[in-house]
């Protein structure tokens, strides 16, 4: 017995639902990458001292962590992998 999960039969409602969810996840990954690429790497803390300077600089890792989590989710989804492989865009899961 193999460890593969059963895939929906093409043309069924379950098949189209699976495809719709996979394309939604791909769009979510693409949007998260756009947001990550536009995000600042560092943010000033909200505390400002009497000289008008910020005492602490905080590394902004949230957008990077979100992309990694979504990419891992996509890589674990066989339909997402199948679609991105067919499109020649599998690198989307490792940028």
Buried (B, 14 or more C-beta within 10 A) or exposed (E): EEEEEEEBEEEEEEBEEBBEEBEEBBEBBEEBBEEBEEBEEEBEEEEEEEEEEBEEEEEEEEBBEBBBEBBEBBBEBEBBBBBBEEEEEBEBBEE
